[in-house]
Amino acid sequence: MDLKHYGPEDAKDIRALLLDIHDDAYAEEHDEFHSRERFAQFVDAWSAKQTWACVIGFDKGDPVGYVYGAAFSPGGWWRGVQDPEWLTPETRVFAVSELMVDPRWRKTGAARALHNALVGTQNADYATLFVDTAHPRVIALYERWGYDKLSESKPFDDAPLYAVMAKQLSEPS
């Protein structure tokens, strides 16, 4: 798999590709929260951040999946979550917002390769992400990758309940 890195300056060029992969990943979901239109709002909001970073995997030119995120900023998506003791103003945290893999590439190691390619390039002490609690096997997968479940959050009224997870990447400076 070829891994390509992108920043906020590339967002408009890869936006349609991100939305297309999302559509494939959520083809079985028929609720408004997982719609293309709703997801486009998230893509636009995240990719507008100066610290936004994205990695897309390709196999022979065909997209396999992607992962993106940005530097964590308190509040917002952590609504209702008590901050862990390690989260101080000095702690550098990278928030993984989306990790999607084409269904044909699931269980091949592609997700972990994409994750590691993105998180491994961040100057962060911790990585954090949300996982839909209706998917306990995905939560278990992230636990095998070194993430711990901190709490649960429902950041929007129509959102699923998410497990809030974090992984230490380095000793805080």
C-alpha positions in Angstrom: 0.0 0.0 0.0 1.3 3.4 -0.9 0.7 6.0 1.8 0.4 9.7 0.9 0.3 12.5 3.4 -1.8 15.6 3.0 -2.3 18.9 4.9 -5.0 21.6 5.0 -3.7 23.0 1.8 -4.7 19.8 0.0 -8.2 19.4 1.5 -10.2 20.8 -1.4 -8.3 18.4 -3.8 -9.0 15.3 -1.8 -12.4 16.1 -0.3 -14.5 14.2 -2.9 -12.3 11.1 -2.4 -12.7 11.2 1.4 -16.5 11.5 0.9 -16.5 8.6 -1.6 -14.6 6.3 0.8 -17.0 7.3 3.6 -19.9 6.3 1.4 -18.4 2.9 0.8 -17.6 2.4 4.5 -21.1 3.4 5.7 -23.1 1.8 2.8 -25.1 -0.2 5.4 -25.9 2.8 7.6 -29.1 4.7 6.6 -29.3 7.3 9.4 -28.8 11.0 8.9 -25.8 11.1 11.2 -23.8 8.9 8.8 -25.0 10.6 5.6 -22.6 12.0 3.0 -24.0 15.5 3.6 -23.5 15.3 7.3 -20.0 13.8 7.0 -19.0 16.6 4.5 -19.6 19.1 7.3 -17.1 17.2 9.5 -14.6 16.9 6.7 -14.8 20.7 6.1 -14.6 21.6 9.8 -11.6 19.4 10.5 -9.7 20.1 7.3 -10.0 23.9 8.0 -7.7 23.4 11.1 -4.1 24.6 10.6 -2.9 21.3 12.2 -5.1 19.0 10.1 -3.2 16.0 8.7 -4.4 13.2 6.5 -3.0 9.9 5.2 -4.6 8.1 2.3 -3.6 4.6 1.3 -3.6 3.5 -2.3 -3.1 0.1 -3.9 -2.2 0.3 -7.6 -3.8 3.8 -7.6 -7.0 2.7 -6.0 -7.9 4.1 -2.6 -7.7 1.7 0.3 -8.7 4.0 3.1 -7.7 7.1 5.0 -7.2 8.6 8.5 -7.2 12.2 9.5 -7.1 14.4 12.6 -5.7 17.6 14.1 -4.2 18.9 17.3 -6.7 18.4 20.2 -8.4 21.4 21.5 -10.4 21.1 24.8 -14.1 21.4 24.8 -16.1 20.7 21.7 -16.1 17.1 21.0 -15.2 16.1 24.6 -18.5 17.6 25.9 -19.3 15.8 29.1 -16.0 14.0 29.4 -14.0 14.6 32.6 -10.4 15.5 31.5 -7.9 12.7 32.5 -5.2 13.7 34.9 -2.6 13.7 32.2 -4.4 16.4 30.2 -2.8 19.7 31.1 -2.4 22.8 29.1 1.2 21.6 28.3 0.2 18.1 27.1 0.4 17.8 23.3 -2.6 15.7 22.1 -3.4 14.6 18.6 -7.1 13.9 17.9 -7.7 11.2 15.4 -11.1 12.2 13.9 -11.7 9.6 11.2 -10.2 6.2 10.2 -12.0 4.6 7.3 -11.0 1.6 5.2 -12.8 0.3 2.1 -14.7 -2.8 3.2 -12.6 -5.0 0.9 -9.5 -4.0 2.9 -10.8 -4.7 6.4 -8.9 -7.2 8.4 -5.8 -6.8 6.2 -3.7 -4.5 8.5 -4.5 -1.5 6.3 -6.2 0.4 9.2 -3.3 0.0 11.5 -0.8 1.0 8.8 -2.8 4.1 8.0 -3.2 4.9 11.8 0.5 4.5 12.5 1.5 6.5 9.4 -0.5 9.5 10.7 0.0 9.3 14.4 3.7 8.5 14.0 4.3 11.8 12.3 2.6 14.0 15.0 4.5 15.8 17.7 2.2 14.6 20.4 2.3 13.0 23.8 -1.1 11.3 23.4 -3.5 10.4 20.6 -7.2 10.3 21.3 -10.2 9.1 19.3 -13.9 8.1 19.6 -15.3 4.7 18.8 -19.0 3.9 18.4 -19.9 1.8 21.5 -22.1 -0.4 19.2 -18.9 -1.8 17.8 -17.1 -3.6 20.7 -14.8 -5.4 18.3 -13.5 -2.0 17.1 -13.0 -0.9 20.7 -11.1 -4.1 21.4 -8.9 -3.5 18.3 -7.9 -0.1 19.5 -7.2 -1.5 22.9 -4.8 -4.0 21.3 -3.1 -1.0 19.6 -2.5 0.5 23.1 -5.5 2.7 23.6 -7.4 2.9 26.9 -11.1 3.7 27.2 -11.4 6.9 29.3 -15.1 7.6 29.2 -18.1 7.8 27.0 -19.5 10.7 25.1 -22.5 11.7 22.9 -21.2 14.9 21.3 -24.3 15.6 19.3 -28.0 14.9 19.9 -28.2 12.6 16.9 -24.7 11.0 17.4 -24.2 7.5 18.6 -22.7 6.9 22.1 -18.9 6.9 21.7 -16.1 5.4 23.8 -13.5 8.1 24.4 -10.1 6.5 24.0 -6.5 7.7 24.4 -3.0 6.3 23.9 0.2 7.6 25.3 2.7 8.2 22.5 5.6 9.7 24.5 6.4 11.1 27.8 5.0 14.6 28.2 7.7 17.3 28.1 
